[in-house]
Amino acid sequence: MKKSVINEMTGPELRRSENELREELFRLRFQHHTGQLASPTKLRTTRRDLARVLTRIRAFELGDIQPTAKES
């Protein structure tokens, strides 16, 4: 997921994306431990995407980012 896409997301969209990424990360970790993971890089990119989303959510919570008209 690109940073520009994450920056355009609203608060609820970010939360939904966080939940989806956490579920995906769980599935990928499970596949990795059972030896069924086809692409180990998918695990790393999912972890990084989750970190980007969480960073954006935290910025909203701290008030570093003002909601746009779309987010209100």
Buried (B, 14 or more C-beta within 10 A) or exposed (E): BEEEEBEEBBBEBBEEBBEBBBEBBEEBBEBEEEEEBEEEEBBEEBBEBBEBBBEBBEEBEEEEBEEEEEBE
